[in-house]
Amino acid sequence: MSATASTYRELTFAAVILGVIQGAVMTAAFVYIGLKLGFGLSGSTVAAILGFALLRGVGRNALGIKGCGSIVENNINQTIASGINTASSGVTFTFPALLLLGSDYDLSTVILAALAGSFMGIVVIVPLRKQMLEIERLKFPSGIAVATILKSPGAGSAKAVRLGVGFVIAVAVTLLTNFHVLPETLEIGKWFLADPEQASGPGGIVALGTALSLSMANFGAGLLSGKGGLPFALGGALAWWVIAPFVVGQGWVPAEATGGDLWGAVYGGSLRPVGIGVLIGGALAGVVAAYPALKGAIKGLQAAAKLAKTGDPNAAEELSPKVLSFGMVGSFIGLLVVALLGSDGAIGTSISVAVAGTVWLALAGMIVAQAAGATDISPLSGLALIAVTIMLALSANNVPLAVAIGVAVCVATNQCSDMMGDLKTGHLIGASPRKQQLAQLMVAWIGPAIAVGTVLLLWASGPNGANGFGEGTPLPAPQAGALQGMVQGVVSGNAPIDKYIAGASIGGALALFPISGLGVLVGLAMYLPFDITLGYGIGCLASMGLEKWKGRRFYGDILVPVAAGFIIGEALTSLTLTMITLASGGS
Amino acid sequence: MKALGFALFLVGLAAASGYGARKVEVAEGSGENGAVTASDRVSTWFDAAGLPFLGGLALMILGGVVARRGMTAAQQVVERAQAQQAGATPSKDRPLELIARMETILEPLDAAKLPGDAKGMAKKLDELIDEPVADFLELREAMIRQLGLATFAEMIGHFASMERGAARAWSAIVDEAWDEVGPSLERARAGLKNARAVLEAESAKS
């Protein structure tokens, strides 16, 4: 499959098959975890480690396949496995809401929407590779961690030891927090309150909001991001130390709210919806600001495609614009068919839903990729909620159609951030971007099919072949439950559109400040609880201080392997603990 | 001026966000059967918080413009000071100086010496990525201001091609795929040469 005469193994049959098998197993397992616990997992690190064991250990050593399990071949394996698995959280956060709502839906529209989203996510994000990875130099901390695993055979024993030290620390902290020896979050502000449940007023909300997550992966992401991630931490400080007390001081929360209720009213009623708006406005303004570079990137793709026709093997570093356009048109037609089927053939509604769905999908994909690139955190569920809100408005509250488009958006945005993270890994190990893009595109249909099938299977496992998940069952489906509540809220006119618009204006104005990506970072900080931003910010500050004190080389030699160890250690331990808990029937 | 811009921007951001977050209750909607519509929500919020919100936005815009001007002025002061300092490299020439350092690392690497010199070659490639490449990327914002985004994008595309070539050569050495090392190093050298050409063309213009 190699494009050159080189014997260096990259996009091979073995890598594709192993990636598909790992991706399929992870998708089914992670759908179950998503319905049980309400969060999604990325399988990149697991796939990379297993890839070494199977491709190198079995392929090269046991079967004698020369050169099997090369760094770039294993990268294709993890690209495919994680690419397939992106559908698990995309589908789990959205589709079950339709079943929980008891809506009369057409299964083919859901499957088609998920497939269209899966392909569209890849084709809309590829032209942005240059902007995000080469121009903005987004860090993608998990991408760096996976690259560190892939590079480990040649990184030298000292770096391997540092990776191991980070890994062991993260495993220890994760185990200690899981078994409640350490708290998951240090609620620092509450130490200063006599009775946290009675806390009120501006001082009370500052104390209630000020907390520090003990997640080592979060701290590691901050270490890898350094100075570039600082606006995210400052955004958190602005949200919880300035805006929150201001809102409470002005009396814009229910007078009787204290303690946890006060925190919930400020976070859920004010900060989170404004944060979503800021994310949207920041991303839109970012597109406008980056227009010259985006234009250059598209011209570059066209020029490379022309050069490739002349036989220059080095010219085609990315998928050609023809393939991307074909994918884009095909996915749009898919969404249009979904809209036509879902609206009983109403052409005007269908076109507006398909166009708005495509535009929103591209924008949400950019937001998620940029947020994950800068902080490793993805505001997926918030953007899915907005997608469904827009679609409900455009389709006169046609719930099955709106949720189907929500499935497409959720799957697509996950594809965007996964593809970009994989391309970052590839950049660091010298992989061919085109081969990675091709690999992910080839298998984009697999994840949605498995995820939708697993959801239906679990639903049918309930009494009388239905109600296998939801409140009161062993699979509470928390994210889908939130979407169900939101759909009911929108239908009754309770969506905070005013906050979204105000936030979007602020996000647009943030783009005027001479720091790229500021709107997305500040928006994400408002969208999240402060314990995450604070933990991440301490990581950024520690990285900056250490680099200044110990010099540039310290970052690459020490910080990167240790921080990668933190991320890998926490991811693998959490996954193992989750599997053990589920296997033992616990929750 | 830069500090003033920052201060105005932050005050504006705090004000706009604070009033943007104002929660409002819509007593009666204008939709069917008194249902609350999106425009009901927006107009009720705007009546309650619109003016201070717009004031905050205006401060943000003003602060952003002032900070941008202040940063450009501060950059010029640094450049003038560097120009007056004997022996120092003016900041506008620093990228080319770093490219020259990268060339001194890349040029002597000879794939024909493999597998004998594999460890030494991998170490040199590590050094390339960890030092001059990292230093070069630290100048990103300054180069964008100096070259403009479109020219920077063209230059950094070639530069990234160099990075990928060097990284691939490193991976191929570790994997003992010796026939891949030479072409990867060639790609890296070509990328660096093209990046240099863009920078030199811009330098000649100014």
Interface residues (C-beta under 8 A of the other chain):
Chain A: T4 S6 T7 Y8 R9 G67 S70 I71 V72 K130 Q131 L133 E134 I135 R137 K151 P153 G154 L238 A239 V242 I243 F246 V247 Q250 W252 V253 G269 S270 L271 V274 G277 V278 A290 P292 A293 K295 G296 A297 G300 N314 E317 A393 H427 L428 I429 G430 A431 S492 G493 N494 A495 P496 I497 D498 K499 I501 A502 G503 S505 I506 A509 L510 L512 F513 P514 V522 M526 R552 R553 Y555 G556 D557
Chain B: F9 G12 L13 A14 A16 S17 G18 Y19 G20 A21 R22 K23 V24 G29 G31 A35 V36 T37 A38 D40 R41 V42 T44 W45 F46 F53 L57 M60 I61 G63 G64 V65 A67 R68 M71 A122 I129 D130 E131 A134 D135 L137 R140 G148 L149 A150 F152 A153 E154 I156 G157 F159 A160 S161 E163 R164 G165 A166 A167 R168 A169 W170 S171 A172 I173 V174 D175 E176 A177 D179 E180 P183 S184 R187 A190
